[in-house]
Amino acid sequence: MILRPYQRKNADEILACLERGVRGVLYVLPTAGGKTVVVVGGVIRTVVDHGWPTVFLVHRRELLQQSVRQLAAAGIDAAIVDPDHDPDPTALVHVASIDTLKARKARLGSWLRTIRLAVVDEAHHTVAPGWQALLEAMPQAQRLGVTATPFRGDGKPLGDLFETVVRGPSVMELTAAGFLCPAEVWAPFAPDLSDVKVSRGDFSAGDLDRVMNNDKITRLALNSYAARMPGEPAIAFCASIDHARRVSELFSTVGGWTSVSVDGNMDTADRDAAISGLAAGRIQVLTSCALISEGTDIPVVAGAIFLRPTKSCQLFMQQAGRVLRINPGKQRACIIDLADNVKNHGMPEADRTWSLQHGLIPLSHRTVRCPECHRRFAPAPCCPGCRRTFRGQDAAPVIRRLEQLADSMIRHLESDELERLAVSERDLERIARVKGYRSGWVYHARARLAARLAKQYEMRRYA
Ligand SMILES: [Zn+2]
């Protein structure tokens, strides 16, 4: 397993935290940034060489085998712990589903007490009190959480389980370096969500189905697919299982594309066949309600069709993340957004603000929609789709996010987080004033800001 330079650097930073005895380290890297390589090839490989009993925790049983294969690729033999398999006393590394361990915590107590490192994949799911109890059953274990979205589904923080963050490069940085595909977004339609109820932080599924599950919207999706990425492998994210089936049906019968819908009621073999069909080019459009967001790794997929509006920034980023992976011959990721998700959450590469104590900080990530070609993009003087020029507010590429924060919030946020929001020397001076930093800080921060703005300018050339 060869690590890219940033992956090596991040693995070393994580190892340094573990060596210092940090109990909970959270590693944050965008989807498709190669977190497995860092965690398996960089971190687990090293701690295993030091003889640390390690458990790799996944939140769904379907991910057990995949994780064992990933460990094997780094030369690490891992045993599975599930309802049919007890821990293997000869193995140093185990892969376990969180549900199994929670259910069998008492029975596996003596083994759990030997664990030195507990890796928690998709750590934003560590919400239930059951996790806390399970981690307490491993008193010797240091925790390494891994996630692309370091806040819970409702935006709540992860500071109760993790105390230190190792932050990998952002989506924008990975794109500029050629490790992720740039995304182009087309928004041919804006749904009317005024009657859609919100429950537990997101739109109610039944209401969404009523608004989104109709032929008019599906035909718009079909026309956009035919216009923007005809025949390219794409995933349509739908509001319900029935919606996913109807979209697939219309894409097949009216559009003439090969389309299949997948859902949790199918048997695993059919589902796997559909996913591998998409990867192999036998299927052009896969439609799904909730199945294909996390853990499904199909680099060839070039397109996402958003048909499920969501208030969850986490769900949005995971769905968008599905298509950003690079693949030979793939020039860009194409997102057709009929759900206003990009309008509400910002471009996929926008840098989100969060902290372990506060979770996601809701700041606006303004975008502009071109009235001519319906391309949606971060404010710029010219539409990247049709070259129409914009003026005034629409054209202003600088978004003053720091101005959205009150002094009280600035006081609470980490300085590196604040620096990322700064776009001018005035912003830096405000940070210094509120946080009580010396003038030397502003001097150095100014140089960092100039470097960052230069990088963003470079990045805009991809748009
Ligand atoms: Zn345009």
Boltz pocket constraint, residues with backbone or C-beta under 6 A from the ligand:
constraints:
  - pocket:
      binder: B
      contacts: [[A, 370], [A, 371], [A, 372], [A, 373], [A, 374], [A, 375], [A, 383], [A, 384], [A, 385], [A, 386], [A, 387], [A, 388]]
      max_distance: 6.0
